[in-house]
């Protein structure tokens, strides 16, 4: 395993500063200023050649080995998966590495996704039988109000423009039920301290909208004004820096049945 990781790391070193560890977005979408994507065919072939699962391969090549599992474990520590979660919505699941772990943790009866990259969306539907909804890149228009028990977005709002992210925030408020969990990562002030700023400047992305900063207090205040409490957060590695994973919960009584 170690030699595989080293081999992949060596292949990636020239692109390390340009790689941003993102989930997939469409070239036709307005996130076209993102420097590098995770291409479907190339990624699939790379994982097969390396003898790694898709999620493990993406962690090794684009981020930090074990990063996805570490995020899932920390989320589980909040008690998110201790209660019945029947309906899940994920924004920008890309390769589905977080999706896979969520399905394993609570086996929801309904899992819907908004994914702009068609090859990945088709693959997710075929592999995990999730519902792929039409997306306009700013709303959750196909999701009924107050219908979701858990909504999550990983490595998405670090790319979207400020008002696009706010549009998604409004939609999250709309589609979640009382007691619902809300999970997403953003690039807060804590992710752009003096230590982390220099590596980002060296990426050459200083003339682009990525990485997109979202003030932590703004996000917390926004959701609190809509009856959604801030539960906690933790830092997540994302080359060449980090993001902050935020956990919220909507006020109201959740379903009490444990996950099967």
VENPE-V869705 format. One record per residue. N is the residue number from 1. RES is the residue in three letters. OMEGA is omega as a letter, one per 40 degrees, with the letter a starting at -180 (NA if undefined). Layout:
BEGIN
N_RES_OMEGA / N_RES_OMEGA
END
This chain:
BEGIN
1_UNK_a / 2_UNK_a / 3_UNK_i / 4_UNK_i / 5_UNK_a / 6_UNK_a / 7_UNK_i / 8_UNK_a / 9_UNK_i / 10_UNK_i / 11_UNK_a / 12_UNK_a / 13_UNK_a / 14_UNK_a / 15_UNK_a / 16_UNK_a / 17_UNK_i / 18_UNK_a / 19_UNK_a / 20_UNK_i / 21_UNK_a / 22_UNK_i / 23_UNK_a / 24_UNK_i / 25_UNK_a / 26_UNK_i / 27_UNK_a / 28_UNK_a / 29_UNK_a / 30_UNK_i / 31_UNK_a / 32_UNK_i / 33_UNK_i / 34_UNK_a / 35_UNK_a / 36_UNK_i / 37_UNK_i / 38_UNK_a / 39_UNK_a / 40_UNK_a / 41_UNK_a / 42_UNK_a / 43_UNK_i / 44_UNK_a / 45_UNK_a / 46_UNK_i / 47_UNK_i / 48_UNK_i / 49_UNK_a / 50_UNK_a / 51_UNK_a / 52_UNK_i / 53_UNK_a / 54_UNK_a / 55_UNK_i / 56_UNK_i / 57_UNK_a / 58_UNK_i / 59_UNK_a / 60_UNK_a / 61_UNK_a / 62_UNK_a / 63_UNK_a / 64_UNK_i / 65_UNK_i / 66_UNK_a / 67_UNK_a / 68_UNK_i / 69_UNK_i / 70_UNK_i / 71_UNK_i / 72_UNK_a / 73_UNK_i / 74_UNK_i / 75_UNK_i / 76_UNK_i / 77_UNK_i / 78_UNK_a / 79_UNK_a / 80_UNK_a / 81_UNK_i / 82_UNK_a / 83_UNK_a / 84_UNK_i / 85_UNK_a / 86_UNK_a / 87_UNK_a / 88_UNK_i / 89_UNK_i / 90_UNK_i / 91_UNK_i / 92_UNK_a / 93_UNK_i / 94_UNK_a / 95_UNK_i / 96_UNK_a / 97_UNK_i / 98_UNK_i / 99_UNK_a / 100_UNK_a / 101_UNK_i / 102_UNK_i / 103_UNK_a / 104_UNK_a / 105_UNK_a / 106_UNK_i / 107_UNK_i / 108_UNK_i / 109_UNK_a / 110_UNK_i / 111_UNK_a / 112_UNK_a / 113_UNK_i / 114_UNK_a / 115_UNK_a / 116_UNK_a / 117_UNK_a / 118_UNK_a / 119_UNK_i / 120_UNK_i / 121_UNK_i / 122_UNK_a / 123_UNK_i / 124_UNK_i / 125_UNK_a / 126_UNK_a / 127_UNK_a / 128_UNK_i / 129_UNK_i / 130_UNK_i / 131_UNK_i / 132_UNK_a / 133_UNK_i / 134_UNK_a / 135_UNK_i / 136_UNK_i / 137_UNK_i / 138_UNK_a / 139_UNK_i / 140_UNK_a / 141_UNK_a / 142_UNK_a / 143_UNK_i / 144_UNK_i / 145_UNK_i / 146_UNK_a / 147_UNK_a / 148_UNK_i / 149_UNK_i / 150_UNK_i / 151_UNK_a / 152_UNK_i / 153_UNK_a / 154_UNK_i / 155_UNK_i / 156_UNK_a / 157_UNK_i / 158_UNK_a / 159_UNK_a / 160_UNK_i / 161_UNK_a / 162_UNK_a / 163_UNK_i / 164_UNK_i / 165_UNK_i / 166_UNK_i / 167_UNK_i / 168_UNK_i / 169_UNK_i / 170_UNK_i / 171_UNK_i / 172_UNK_i / 173_UNK_a / 174_UNK_a / 175_UNK_a / 176_UNK_i / 177_UNK_i / 178_UNK_a / 179_UNK_a / 180_UNK_i / 181_UNK_a / 182_UNK_a / 183_UNK_i / 184_UNK_i / 185_UNK_i / 186_UNK_i / 187_UNK_a / 188_UNK_i / 189_UNK_a / 190_UNK_i / 191_UNK_a / 192_UNK_i / 193_UNK_a / 194_UNK_a / 195_UNK_a / 196_UNK_a / 197_UNK_a / 198_UNK_i / 199_UNK_i / 200_UNK_i / 201_UNK_a / 202_UNK_i / 203_UNK_a / 204_UNK_a / 205_UNK_a / 206_UNK_i / 207_UNK_a / 208_UNK_i / 209_UNK_i / 210_UNK_e / 211_UNK_a / 212_UNK_a / 213_UNK_i / 214_UNK_i / 215_UNK_a / 216_UNK_a / 217_UNK_i / 218_UNK_a / 219_UNK_a / 220_UNK_a / 221_UNK_a / 222_UNK_a / 223_UNK_i / 224_UNK_i / 225_UNK_i / 226_UNK_i / 227_UNK_i / 228_UNK_a / 229_UNK_i / 230_UNK_a / 231_UNK_a / 232_UNK_a / 233_UNK_i / 234_UNK_a / 235_UNK_a / 236_UNK_i / 237_UNK_i / 238_UNK_a / 239_UNK_e / 240_UNK_a / 241_UNK_a / 242_UNK_i / 243_UNK_i / 244_UNK_i / 245_UNK_a / 246_UNK_i / 247_UNK_i / 248_UNK_i / 249_UNK_a / 250_UNK_a / 251_UNK_a / 252_UNK_a / 253_UNK_i / 254_UNK_i / 255_UNK_a / 256_UNK_a / 257_UNK_i / 258_UNK_i / 259_UNK_i / 260_UNK_NA
END
